[in-house]
Amino acid sequence: AKAASEAANHELHSDHAHFICAVQLSSCKSLLRSAKTRSKHIQIVSEILSQLKTGGVDLPPSADDASCTIQLGHHLTSLLWLEGKLKSKKRSQYIMVLGYVDG
């Protein structure tokens, strides 16, 4: 993976992610629930892209709201489900996400 990254002139983090960024937990939960309606999904994707840009992630020009797809991995989906089961009022507002740019 490192050789492929160097060939593509992209530097990866030690966990092979293209970027690591804090995203609002509520946005991840909304993305998880937004699969039912296209308009809601596009709105949430736009919100998350904005958070990534604000967090300093240099997204490729092809990552516009209409063409971009954000997929939640199995581990993050499980974590969101478990977090929803917590009864504590002292929940985190942000979660660190690892990002991969395909294409």
Buried (B, 14 or more C-beta within 10 A) or exposed (E): EEEEEEEEEEEBEEEEBBBEBBBBBEBBBBBBEBEEEEEBBBBBBBBBBEBBEEBEBEBEEEBEEEEBEBEBEEEBBEBBEEBEEEEEEEEEEBBEBBBEBEE
